[in-house]
């Protein structure tokens, strides 16, 4: 997609019966980020409801993470998570960021 806020992307995905992506392996992490040519993109991970407790918007367990060094840091109340991509040697790491920032996103829909 073009860029949108975390809640905007989440809402768009919901209208499609999908969610912002949850990531459960490094293979899935690289795949989702490759869809955006190494650019930043939203993940369905946030600690909006309880600071410091990150949950996936699709309700799946948080069984994998790939935070960048010193992240998450909650700088200026950052509650949503985006990918850092491959560019500038970020190596597919994650970062917490302000939910109103504008990033690209992919929607993930289960097969069941």
Residue pairs with C-beta under 8 A, 6 or more apart in sequence:
1 9
1 12
1 104
1 105
1 106
2 104
3 102
3 103
3 104
4 12
4 102
4 103
4 105
5 99
5 100
5 101
5 102
6 20
6 42
6 46
6 80
6 99
6 100
6 101
6 103
7 99
9 20
9 42
9 103
9 105
9 107
10 19
10 20
10 44
10 57
12 105
12 107
13 19
13 20
13 105
13 107
13 108
16 107
16 109
17 109
18 107
18 108
18 109
19 44
19 56
19 57
19 58
19 107
19 108
19 109
20 42
20 43
20 44
20 57
20 105
20 106
20 107
20 108
21 28
21 32
21 43
21 44
21 106
21 107
21 108
22 43
22 44
22 45
22 56
22 57
22 58
22 60
22 108
23 29
23 32
23 43
23 45
23 64
23 66
24 60
24 63
24 64
25 64
26 64
26 66
26 92
28 64
29 64
29 66
29 83
29 92
30 92
32 41
32 43
32 83
32 106
32 108
33 41
33 83
33 85
33 86
33 92
34 86
35 41
35 106
36 83
36 85
36 104
36 106
37 85
38 85
38 86
38 87
39 85
39 87
39 104
40 82
40 83
40 84
40 85
40 103
40 104
41 82
41 83
41 85
41 103
41 104
41 105
41 106
42 80
42 81
42 82
42 83
42 103
42 104
42 105
43 81
43 82
43 83
43 94
44 56
44 57
44 58
44 108
45 54
45 55
45 56
45 57
45 62
45 80
45 81
45 94
46 54
46 55
46 57
46 79
46 80
46 81
46 99
47 53
47 54
47 55
47 72
47 79
47 96
48 79
48 80
48 99
49 55
51 74
51 79
52 74
54 62
54 65
54 72
54 81
55 62
56 62
58 108
58 110
65 94
66 92
66 93
66 94
67 93
67 94
67 95
68 84
68 90
68 93
68 94
68 95
69 93
71 93
71 94
71 95
71 96
72 78
72 81
72 95
72 96
73 96
74 96
75 96
76 98
77 98
78 96
78 97
78 98
78 99
79 96
79 98
79 99
80 96
80 97
80 98
80 99
80 101
81 94
81 95
81 96
81 97
82 94
82 95
82 97
82 101
82 103
83 92
83 93
83 94
83 95
84 90
84 91
84 92
84 93
84 94
84 95
85 92
86 92
